Amino acid sequence: MNFASDNTTGAAEEILAAIAAANQGAAMPYGNDGLTRKVEKKIAEVFEAEAAVFLLATGTASNALALSVMTPPFGAVYCQAEAHMNVDECGAPEFYTGGAKLLPLEGADGKITVADLENALSRTNNGVHAVQPAAITLTQATEAGTVYTVDEVKAVTAVARKAGLGVHMDGARFANAVQSLGCAPADITWRAGVDVLSFGATKNGALAAEAVVIFEPALAKDFAFRRKRGGHLFSKMRFIAAQWDAYLHDGRWLHWAGHANAMAVRLATGLMKVPGARFSYPVEANELFVVLPGPVIDGLKKDGFEFYLWTASQGETLIRLITAFNTRSADVDAFLKAALNHAEAYDGGHDGGHDGGEAQA
């Protein structure tokens, strides 16, 4: 009954079986084994591109090292204010870029807009005294649980191109976004103007499996050295590759993400019936941010449900709920039943007058 994060889940059985299978016999180290080569090619094929692919184990390393090839130490990287890159990576982007500065942009629903970016770029006029615009990073799906459409990505990257900025995408929940949009992975990456993708699998059933996918050849030139110097070139790379091999097999990655998204919709649909419930953002992937009465939240906590309290305006109590590749419908239904019971106890059974915000798949 843990809805705190998709990081709280275990790994899929298929992933664990693939790791066990890779444990048979010997293989060359540092990515020079056949399985790693196969997986690098397999990931590139997912994107229908001649991309350079580098396997890593953590999202923080993927994001920070990806940015390191896109900006000089005196560069500016534009990000959404609540982006994981900005608030949850302990300065790793600044460290791996040698000092580049993250410049957060406010934006509705967790997104950077054309207006946000153009406004920020228009203020860059202090010459040698200021960091110089170098890159922009988009989070897909966003930290608000929303998803950039293909047209939204294209619009932002067009502004970036005009200004000479590189474009990075943090795809920790990339699979959830692809499933939500129903598009090809290429459509929201290189075809839409993205240069580098941090492609995540860990949150969607893997044990520790991330990849940096570089669509712009010039940026791939020295990434291998940066990965090694940063301490993220694994000697037994085949165990990361095995996870990716299982993850991509027969579309599992999209199936698992689709399940997580469906459980989020199930949860959102039920919460709209809870008196006092209101959504802060549209539900478009596998994250939900919902305002609930304090006594309802207290009751759910006492029942043993796990979730995070989130910052909210106007003194409201907001919680974040995340569904995962293996979230059980029974747990979702139990949460909803408990929430309704606590809400009825709180307001004497009155079930009207609340503003159940709109949720969408």
Secondary structure, DSSP 8 states (H G I E B T S, - for coil): -B-S-TTSS---HHHHHHHHHHTSS---STT-SHHHHHHHHHHHHHTTS--EEEEES-HHHHHHHHHHTT--TTEEEEEETT-HHHHSSTTHHHHHTTS-EEEEE--GGG---HHHHHHHHHT---GGGS-EEEEEEEESS-TTS----HHHHHHHHHHHHHHT-EEEEEETTHHHHHHHHT--GGGGTGGGT--EEEEE-GGGT-SS-EEEEE-SHHHHTTHHHHHHHTT---TTTHHHHHHHHHHHGGGHHHHHHHHHHHHHHHHHHHHTTSTT-EESS---SSEEEEE--HHHHHHHHHTT-B-EEE--STT--EEEEE--TT--HHHHHHHHHHHHHHHHHHHTT---S--------
